[in-house]
Amino acid sequence: MVFFLHVELPSGVVNFVFGVGPRAGQALVTHPEVNVISFTGSTQTGYHIKKATSHLSVKLSLEMGGKNAGIIFNDVDLAKCIPVLLRSCFLNSGQVCLCTSRLYVQRGIYDEFLQKFLPEVRKLKVGDPFDENTKMGPVVSKEHKEKIEKYLELARQNGHEIVSGGEMDPNVKSTKKGYYIMPTVILNVDDRSKLMTEEIFGPVVCIVPFDTEDEAIERANSVQYGLCGCIWTENIGRAHRLATRMECGTVWINSWLIRDLRMPFGGVKDSGIGREGYPYSEEVFTEVKTVCINVA
């Protein structure tokens, strides 16, 4: 059963301003009567907003990019893990700030993981998002497709192993509906590579092996982003240890994308400032006032 709640807000409570960033957005964030800015988008634009408002008395809440890591230990149940990881890597063609784009797999199960994960990637049907059989649709624009393809070319130039999966719907391919990137896995990538440090924001995931807890957390924290991460292990003590050490705003244990609007949401480092979700967003959207009365 579905219920619809109709609420009439007073005039002026919600306003929509349409236009591109340099014209509409720039005017809004620098307007002297705007005292709070909540932004969701790229890290580059977030830093532009910080710079543009640095001389203003304005409060900022910035939810920016991510380069999220998943750490998979030897003791994990791959039958439960892999379906969730497929979703976390390729949901919305990887165009979700919370998507997992770096997978660190403990060496003891690394080969087995690839043997089970890659066939599932190849089963993903790519095509018209209105087709109920489609598992992955297009990326948002021609420009974004070209950006993703530059990272794939970088992988080729550096001799990385590229495994493309999925089956393109021939009807979509022949009519060129949208801009498509096949779900892609890249192996043998150095942690310093742009493939591992920059947000690609597409259906591309890099998978590398690791040996120890300390190594895994050090490598997971080695990027400038810190939005979210996931840890897969049957050892609850290990899960708590690494969750504490993981430099990000949200950590999922044996899961991904569990969301509740009452949970604090946001990132650290280049992934953002502030937290969304009541009551954690009160600090940004309200002011605490002190009133003293002499009653003598």
C-alpha contacts under 8 A as a table, 3 or more apart, distances in Angstrom:
res1	aa1	res2	aa2	distance
9	L	13	V	6.52
9	L	14	V	7.84
10	P	13	V	5.89
11	S	14	V	7.54
12	G	15	N	6.25
17	V	24	A	7.12
18	F	24	A	6.90
19	G	23	R	6.66
19	G	24	A	5.06
19	G	25	G	7.43
20	V	23	R	5.73
20	V	24	A	5.68
20	V	25	G	6.70
21	G	24	A	5.42
21	G	25	G	4.27
21	G	26	Q	5.97
22	P	25	G	5.98
22	P	26	Q	5.20
22	P	27	A	7.78
23	R	26	Q	5.78
23	R	27	A	6.32
24	A	27	A	5.38
24	A	28	L	6.33
25	G	28	L	5.13
25	G	29	V	6.22
26	Q	29	V	5.46
26	Q	30	T	6.21
27	A	30	T	5.51
27	A	31	H	5.95
28	L	31	H	5.31
28	L	34	V	7.16
29	V	34	V	6.82
29	V	37	I	6.85
29	V	49	I	7.03
29	V	52	A	7.66
29	V	53	T	6.99
30	T	34	V	7.44
30	T	52	A	6.70
30	T	53	T	6.13
30	T	56	L	7.80
31	H	34	V	5.59
32	P	35	N	7.50
32	P	56	L	7.50
34	V	37	I	7.42
34	V	58	V	7.14
35	N	57	S	6.69
35	N	58	V	4.50
35	N	59	K	6.23
36	V	58	V	5.43
36	V	59	K	4.71
36	V	60	L	6.02
36	V	61	S	7.99
36	V	284	V	7.32
36	V	285	F	6.88
37	I	58	V	7.19
37	I	59	K	6.21
37	I	60	L	5.00
37	I	61	S	6.23
38	S	60	L	6.00
38	S	61	S	4.62
38	S	62	L	5.95
38	S	63	E	7.97
39	F	46	G	7.20
39	F	60	L	7.87
39	F	61	S	6.25
39	F	62	L	4.94
39	F	63	E	6.11
39	F	64	M	7.86
40	T	46	G	7.96
40	T	62	L	6.09
40	T	63	E	4.68
40	T	64	M	5.80
41	G	45	T	6.91
41	G	46	G	6.96
41	G	63	E	6.52
41	G	64	M	5.08
41	G	65	G	6.78
42	S	45	T	5.36
42	S	46	G	6.21
42	S	64	M	5.07
42	S	65	G	5.27
43	T	46	G	4.91
43	T	47	Y	6.18
43	T	64	M	4.87
43	T	65	G	5.27
43	T	270	D	6.36
43	T	271	S	6.68
43	T	272	G	7.79
44	Q	47	Y	5.34
44	Q	48	H	6.32
45	T	48	H	4.89
45	T	49	I	6.27
46	G	49	I	5.13
46	G	50	K	6.37
46	G	62	L	6.40
46	G	63	E	7.98
46	G	64	M	6.54
46	G	272	G	8.00
47	Y	50	K	4.92
47	Y	51	K	6.18
48	H	51	K	5.15
48	H	52	A	6.01
49	I	52	A	5.01
49	I	53	T	6.06
50	K	53	T	5.38
50	K	54	S	5.88
50	K	60	L	7.90
51	K	54	S	5.17
52	A	55	H	7.57
53	T	56	L	5.14
53	T	57	S	7.82
53	T	58	V	6.97
54	S	57	S	7.99
59	K	284	V	6.41
60	L	273	I	7.21
60	L	274	G	7.46
60	L	284	V	7.10
61	S	272	G	7.46
61	S	273	I	5.42
61	S	274	G	4.97
61	S	275	R	7.01
61	S	284	V	6.84
62	L	266	G	7.98
62	L	271	S	7.90
62	L	272	G	4.83
62	L	273	I	4.95
62	L	274	G	6.54
63	E	266	G	5.93
63	E	267	G	6.75
63	E	271	S	6.29
63	E	272	G	4.73
63	E	273	I	6.70
63	E	274	G	7.86
64	M	97	C	7.76
64	M	267	G	7.63
64	M	270	D	7.09
64	M	271	S	4.65
64	M	272	G	5.18
65	G	97	C	5.85
65	G	199	E	6.94
65	G	225	Y	7.00
65	G	227	L	7.26
65	G	270	D	7.09
65	G	271	S	5.04
65	G	272	G	7.69
66	G	97	C	5.51
66	G	98	L	6.63
66	G	199	E	6.30
66	G	225	Y	5.39
66	G	226	G	6.34
66	G	227	L	5.31
66	G	228	C	7.38
66	G	270	D	7.99
66	G	271	S	5.84
67	K	99	C	8.00
67	K	100	T	7.20
67	K	101	S	6.15
67	K	102	R	7.23
67	K	196	M	7.72
67	K	197	T	6.94
67	K	198	E	6.79
67	K	199	E	5.46
67	K	223	V	7.52
67	K	225	Y	5.84
67	K	226	G	7.31
67	K	227	L	7.52
68	N	98	L	6.80
68	N	99	C	6.59
68	N	100	T	4.92
68	N	101	S	5.72
68	N	102	R	6.23
68	N	225	Y	7.68
68	N	226	G	7.25
68	N	227	L	6.76
68	N	228	C	5.70
68	N	229	G	5.32
69	A	100	T	5.73
69	A	101	S	6.36
69	A	102	R	4.66
69	A	103	L	5.80
69	A	104	Y	7.30
69	A	220	A	5.83
69	A	228	C	7.55
69	A	229	G	5.06
69	A	230	C	6.58
70	G	100	T	6.32
70	G	101	S	7.94
70	G	102	R	6.17
70	G	103	L	4.79
70	G	104	Y	6.10
70	G	229	G	5.75
70	G	230	C	4.72
70	G	231	I	5.82
70	G	232	W	7.64
71	I	103	L	6.06
71	I	104	Y	4.83
71	I	105	V	6.08
71	I	106	Q	7.88
71	I	216	A	7.01
71	I	230	C	6.36
71	I	231	I	4.86
71	I	232	W	6.08
72	I	76	V	6.92
72	I	103	L	7.45
72	I	104	Y	6.15
72	I	105	V	4.78
72	I	106	Q	6.17
72	I	231	I	6.18
72	I	232	W	4.75
72	I	233	T	6.64
73	F	76	V	5.81
73	F	105	V	6.29
73	F	106	Q	5.12
73	F	109	I	7.82
73	F	232	W	6.08
73	F	233	T	5.47
74	N	105	V	7.90
74	N	106	Q	5.75
74	N	107	R	7.61
74	N	108	G	5.84
74	N	109	I	5.58
74	N	233	T	7.54
75	D	233	T	5.88
75	D	234	E	6.02
75	D	235	N	7.85
76	V	81	C	7.23
76	V	232	W	6.09
76	V	233	T	4.93
76	V	234	E	5.90
77	D	80	K	5.59
77	D	81	C	6.11
78	L	81	C	4.69
78	L	82	I	5.62
78	L	113	F	7.28
79	A	82	I	6.04
79	A	83	P	7.35
80	K	83	P	6.43
80	K	84	V	7.19
81	C	84	V	5.59
81	C	85	L	6.24
81	C	232	W	7.36
81	C	254	N	7.11
81	C	255	S	7.99
82	I	85	L	4.97
82	I	86	L	6.08
82	I	116	K	7.87
82	I	117	F	6.29
83	P	86	L	5.21
83	P	87	R	6.58
84	V	87	R	5.21
84	V	88	S	6.17
84	V	255	S	6.89
84	V	256	W	6.89
85	L	88	S	4.83
85	L	89	C	5.98
85	L	100	T	7.68
85	L	256	W	7.92
86	L	89	C	5.33
86	L	90	F	6.03
86	L	91	L	7.82
86	L	117	F	7.98
86	L	120	E	7.77
86	L	121	V	7.11
87	R	90	F	5.37
87	R	91	L	5.11
88	S	91	L	6.01
88	S	94	G	7.97
88	S	98	L	7.80
88	S	99	C	5.10
88	S	100	T	5.41
88	S	256	W	6.63
88	S	257	L	7.76
89	C	94	G	5.96
89	C	99	C	5.37
89	C	100	T	4.87
89	C	101	S	6.06
89	C	203	P	6.72
89	C	204	V	7.40
89	C	205	V	6.52
90	F	93	S	4.99
90	F	94	G	4.55
90	F	99	C	7.29
90	F	136	M	7.32
90	F	183	P	6.93
90	F	202	G	7.78
90	F	203	P	5.20
90	F	204	V	7.69
91	L	94	G	5.36
91	L	95	Q	7.25
91	L	96	V	7.24
91	L	99	C	7.27
91	L	136	M	7.21
92	N	95	Q	5.45
92	N	96	V	6.68
92	N	136	M	6.54
92	N	137	G	6.92
93	S	136	M	5.76
93	S	137	G	6.26
93	S	138	P	6.66
93	S	139	V	6.25
93	S	181	I	7.97
93	S	183	P	7.56
93	S	202	G	5.72
93	S	203	P	4.88
94	G	99	C	6.02
94	G	201	F	5.76
94	G	202	G	4.23
94	G	203	P	4.32
94	G	204	V	7.05
95	Q	99	C	7.36
95	Q	139	V	7.42
95	Q	201	F	5.05
95	Q	202	G	5.31
95	Q	203	P	7.41
96	V	99	C	5.35
96	V	201	F	7.02
97	C	201	F	7.31
97	C	227	L	8.00
98	L	227	L	7.13
98	L	228	C	6.40
98	L	257	L	7.60
100	T	103	L	7.31
100	T	205	V	7.28
100	T	229	G	7.35
101	S	204	V	6.53
101	S	205	V	4.44
101	S	206	C	6.26
102	R	196	M	6.82
102	R	205	V	5.75
102	R	206	C	5.04
102	R	207	I	6.11
103	L	205	V	7.22
103	L	206	C	6.14
103	L	207	I	4.69
103	L	208	V	6.41
104	Y	207	I	6.03
104	Y	208	V	5.24
104	Y	209	P	5.55
104	Y	210	F	6.22
104	Y	216	A	6.89
105	V	109	I	7.10
105	V	110	Y	5.58
105	V	113	F	7.75
105	V	207	I	7.21
105	V	208	V	6.26
105	V	209	P	4.80
105	V	210	F	6.01
106	Q	109	I	6.04
106	Q	110	Y	5.96
106	Q	209	P	5.47
106	Q	210	F	4.84
106	Q	211	D	5.56
106	Q	212	T	7.62
107	R	110	Y	4.83
107	R	111	D	7.74
107	R	209	P	5.20
107	R	210	F	5.57
107	R	211	D	5.76
108	G	111	D	7.82
109	I	112	E	5.17
109	I	113	F	5.80
110	Y	113	F	5.10
110	Y	114	L	6.36
110	Y	209	P	6.18
111	D	114	L	5.25
111	D	115	Q	6.19
112	E	115	Q	5.00
112	E	116	K	6.33
113	F	116	K	5.31
113	F	117	F	5.77
114	L	117	F	5.00
114	L	118	L	5.59
115	Q	118	L	6.11
115	Q	119	P	7.04
116	K	119	P	6.03
116	K	120	E	6.87
117	F	120	E	5.35
117	F	121	V	6.44
118	L	121	V	5.02
118	L	122	R	6.33
118	L	163	V	7.93
118	L	165	G	7.50
118	L	185	V	7.95
119	P	122	R	5.05
119	P	123	K	6.44
119	P	165	G	7.95
120	E	123	K	5.11
120	E	124	L	6.90
121	V	124	L	5.56
121	V	165	G	5.29
121	V	166	G	6.07
121	V	183	P	6.86
122	R	164	S	7.38
122	R	165	G	3.84
122	R	166	G	4.15
122	R	167	E	6.84
122	R	183	P	7.97
123	K	165	G	7.18
123	K	166	G	5.38
123	K	167	E	6.83
124	L	134	T	7.80
124	L	135	K	5.65
124	L	136	M	6.93
124	L	165	G	7.14
124	L	166	G	4.46
124	L	167	E	6.40
124	L	183	P	7.78
125	K	133	N	7.27
125	K	134	T	5.27
125	K	135	K	5.17
125	K	136	M	6.33
125	K	166	G	5.35
125	K	167	E	4.89
125	K	168	M	6.17
125	K	169	D	6.98
126	V	134	T	5.80
126	V	135	K	6.02
126	V	136	M	4.78
126	V	137	G	5.74
126	V	138	P	7.88
126	V	166	G	6.17
126	V	167	E	5.77
126	V	168	M	4.79
126	V	169	D	6.04
126	V	180	Y	7.97
126	V	182	M	7.07
127	G	131	D	7.62
127	G	134	T	5.68
127	G	135	K	7.68
127	G	136	M	6.44
127	G	137	G	5.25
127	G	138	P	7.14
127	G	168	M	5.97
127	G	169	D	5.07
127	G	172	V	5.85
127	G	173	K	7.86
127	G	180	Y	7.99
128	D	131	D	5.49
128	D	134	T	6.46
128	D	137	G	5.94
128	D	138	P	7.78
128	D	169	D	7.64
128	D	172	V	6.32
128	D	177	K	7.44
129	P	132	E	7.38
129	P	134	T	6.00
129	P	135	K	7.81
129	P	136	M	6.99
129	P	137	G	5.02
129	P	138	P	7.77
130	F	134	T	7.67
131	D	134	T	5.48
134	T	137	G	7.03
137	G	180	Y	7.10
138	P	178	G	5.74
138	P	179	Y	5.15
138	P	180	Y	4.46
138	P	181	I	6.85
139	V	142	K	7.99
139	V	144	H	6.96
139	V	145	K	6.42
139	V	178	G	7.50
139	V	179	Y	5.68
139	V	180	Y	5.88
139	V	181	I	7.00
139	V	202	G	7.24
140	V	144	H	6.56
140	V	145	K	7.72
140	V	179	Y	7.22
141	S	144	H	5.21
141	S	145	K	6.29
141	S	178	G	7.56
141	S	179	Y	6.27
142	K	145	K	5.11
142	K	146	E	6.27
142	K	179	Y	5.94
143	E	146	E	5.16
143	E	147	K	6.31
144	H	147	K	4.96
144	H	148	I	6.33
145	K	148	I	5.21
145	K	149	E	6.17
145	K	179	Y	6.41
145	K	180	Y	7.12
145	K	181	I	6.88
146	E	149	E	5.00
146	E	150	K	6.34
147	K	150	K	5.29
147	K	151	Y	6.97
147	K	200	I	7.91
148	I	151	Y	5.33
148	I	152	L	6.59
148	I	200	I	6.21
148	I	201	F	7.75
148	I	202	G	6.60
149	E	152	L	4.94
149	E	153	E	6.14
150	K	153	E	5.03
150	K	154	L	6.19
151	Y	154	L	4.92
151	Y	155	A	6.33
151	Y	194	K	7.94
151	Y	195	L	6.61
151	Y	200	I	7.46
152	L	155	A	5.04
152	L	156	R	6.42
153	E	156	R	5.03
153	E	157	Q	6.19
154	L	157	Q	5.08
154	L	158	N	6.28
155	A	158	N	5.25
155	A	159	G	6.32
155	A	160	H	5.28
155	A	161	E	7.74
155	A	162	I	7.46
155	A	186	I	7.68
155	A	195	L	7.52
156	R	159	G	5.15
156	R	160	H	5.91
156	R	161	E	7.69
156	R	162	I	7.58
157	Q	160	H	7.78
160	H	186	I	6.67
160	H	187	L	6.12
160	H	188	N	5.85
160	H	189	V	6.34
161	E	186	I	5.68
161	E	187	L	5.08
161	E	188	N	6.55
162	I	184	T	7.03
162	I	185	V	5.94
162	I	186	I	4.59
162	I	187	L	6.46
163	V	184	T	5.78
163	V	185	V	5.00
163	V	186	I	6.12
163	V	187	L	7.92
164	S	182	M	6.25
164	S	183	P	5.90
164	S	184	T	4.37
164	S	185	V	6.19
165	G	182	M	6.27
165	G	183	P	5.38
165	G	184	T	6.04
165	G	185	V	7.87
166	G	182	M	6.17
166	G	183	P	6.13
168	M	172	V	7.52
168	M	173	K	6.72
168	M	182	M	7.72
169	D	172	V	5.37
169	D	173	K	6.20
170	P	173	K	4.91
170	P	174	S	5.98
171	N	174	S	5.34
171	N	175	T	6.31
172	V	175	T	5.30
172	V	176	K	5.74
172	V	177	K	5.60
173	K	176	K	5.15
173	K	177	K	7.15
176	K	179	Y	7.46
181	I	202	G	7.86
181	I	203	P	6.96
182	M	203	P	7.03
183	P	203	P	4.96
183	P	204	V	6.21
184	T	203	P	6.12
184	T	204	V	4.78
184	T	205	V	6.45
185	V	204	V	5.87
185	V	205	V	5.05
185	V	206	C	5.79
185	V	207	I	7.11
186	I	189	V	7.13
186	I	204	V	7.43
186	I	205	V	6.26
186	I	206	C	4.69
186	I	207	I	6.34
187	L	206	C	5.90
187	L	207	I	5.36
187	L	208	V	6.27
188	N	207	I	7.29
188	N	208	V	6.05
189	V	193	S	6.87
189	V	195	L	7.58
189	V	196	M	7.43
189	V	206	C	6.92
189	V	207	I	7.60
189	V	208	V	6.79
190	D	193	S	5.42
190	D	196	M	7.43
191	D	196	M	5.70
191	D	197	T	7.33
191	D	219	R	7.24
191	D	222	S	7.98
192	R	196	M	6.64
192	R	197	T	6.71
193	S	196	M	5.40
193	S	197	T	6.40
194	K	197	T	4.91
194	K	198	E	5.28
195	L	198	E	6.07
195	L	199	E	7.95
195	L	200	I	7.47
195	L	206	C	7.50
196	M	206	C	7.11
196	M	223	V	7.93
197	T	223	V	5.48
197	T	224	Q	7.45
200	I	204	V	7.40
201	F	204	V	7.87
210	F	215	E	6.78
210	F	216	A	6.15
211	D	215	E	6.80
211	D	216	A	7.41
212	T	215	E	5.21
212	T	216	A	6.22
213	E	216	A	5.14
213	E	217	I	6.27
213	E	242	L	7.75
214	D	217	I	5.42
214	D	218	E	6.06
215	E	218	E	5.21
215	E	219	R	6.15
216	A	219	R	5.33
216	A	220	A	6.04
217	I	220	A	4.96
217	I	221	N	6.05
217	I	242	L	6.85
217	I	245	R	7.16
217	I	246	M	6.47
218	E	221	N	5.27
218	E	222	S	6.15
219	R	222	S	5.02
220	A	223	V	7.21
220	A	246	M	7.47
221	N	224	Q	7.89
221	N	226	G	7.75
221	N	246	M	6.56
221	N	247	E	5.93
223	V	226	G	7.78
224	Q	269	K	6.03
224	Q	270	D	5.68
224	Q	271	S	7.97
225	Y	248	C	7.77
225	Y	267	G	7.97
225	Y	268	V	7.03
225	Y	269	K	5.65
225	Y	270	D	4.86
225	Y	271	S	5.14
226	G	247	E	5.69
226	G	248	C	4.03
226	G	249	G	6.52
226	G	267	G	5.48
226	G	268	V	4.92
226	G	269	K	5.73
226	G	270	D	6.73
226	G	271	S	5.38
227	L	248	C	4.90
227	L	249	G	5.23
227	L	250	T	6.58
227	L	266	G	6.45
227	L	267	G	4.14
227	L	268	V	6.27
227	L	271	S	5.32
227	L	272	G	7.61
228	C	248	C	5.11
228	C	249	G	5.59
228	C	250	T	4.55
228	C	251	V	5.60
228	C	252	W	7.85
228	C	267	G	7.15
229	G	246	M	7.65
229	G	248	C	6.90
229	G	250	T	6.48
229	G	251	V	4.91
229	G	252	W	6.33
230	C	251	V	5.38
230	C	252	W	4.53
230	C	253	I	5.71
230	C	254	N	7.07
230	C	255	S	7.03
230	C	256	W	6.75
231	I	239	A	6.64
231	I	242	L	7.90
231	I	243	A	7.65
231	I	251	V	7.41
231	I	252	W	6.37
231	I	253	I	4.99
231	I	254	N	6.08
232	W	239	A	7.74
232	W	253	I	6.01
232	W	254	N	4.72
232	W	255	S	7.79
233	T	236	I	7.28
233	T	238	R	7.61
233	T	239	A	6.68
233	T	253	I	7.74
233	T	254	N	6.77
235	N	238	R	5.36
235	N	239	A	6.30
236	I	239	A	4.87
236	I	240	H	6.26
237	G	240	H	5.30
237	G	241	R	6.22
238	R	241	R	5.04
238	R	242	L	6.15
239	A	242	L	5.44
239	A	243	A	5.95
239	A	253	I	6.82
240	H	243	A	5.08
240	H	244	T	6.18
241	R	244	T	5.46
241	R	245	R	6.57
242	L	245	R	4.97
242	L	246	M	5.89
243	A	246	M	5.19
243	A	251	V	6.14
246	M	251	V	7.68
247	E	268	V	7.17
248	C	251	V	7.15
248	C	267	G	5.78
248	C	268	V	5.67
249	G	265	F	6.74
249	G	266	G	5.47
249	G	267	G	4.43
249	G	268	V	6.10
250	T	265	F	7.08
250	T	266	G	7.53
250	T	267	G	7.55
252	W	255	S	5.46
252	W	256	W	5.59
252	W	257	L	7.53
252	W	258	I	7.62
253	I	256	W	7.58
255	S	258	I	7.27
259	R	263	M	7.33
260	D	263	M	5.46
261	L	264	P	7.68
261	L	277	G	5.24
261	L	278	Y	7.17
262	R	277	G	5.03
262	R	278	Y	5.27
262	R	279	P	7.19
263	M	276	E	7.94
263	M	277	G	5.63
263	M	278	Y	7.29
263	M	280	Y	7.97
264	P	275	R	5.60
264	P	276	E	5.61
264	P	277	G	5.08
264	P	278	Y	7.36
264	P	280	Y	5.84
264	P	281	S	7.81
265	F	275	R	5.14
265	F	276	E	4.95
265	F	277	G	6.29
266	G	271	S	7.55
266	G	272	G	6.32
266	G	273	I	7.01
266	G	274	G	6.33
266	G	275	R	4.81
266	G	276	E	6.34
267	G	270	D	7.74
267	G	271	S	4.77
267	G	272	G	4.76
267	G	273	I	6.56
267	G	274	G	7.63
267	G	275	R	7.70
268	V	271	S	5.30
268	V	272	G	5.42
268	V	273	I	6.63
269	K	272	G	6.42
274	G	281	S	7.38
274	G	284	V	7.38
275	R	280	Y	6.00
275	R	281	S	5.53
276	E	280	Y	6.31
276	E	281	S	4.94
277	G	280	Y	5.61
277	G	281	S	5.57
278	Y	281	S	5.54
278	Y	282	E	6.71
279	P	282	E	5.52
280	Y	283	E	6.73
281	S	284	V	5.57
281	S	285	F	6.42
282	E	285	F	5.18
282	E	286	T	5.45
283	E	286	T	5.80
283	E	287	E	6.96
284	V	287	E	7.75
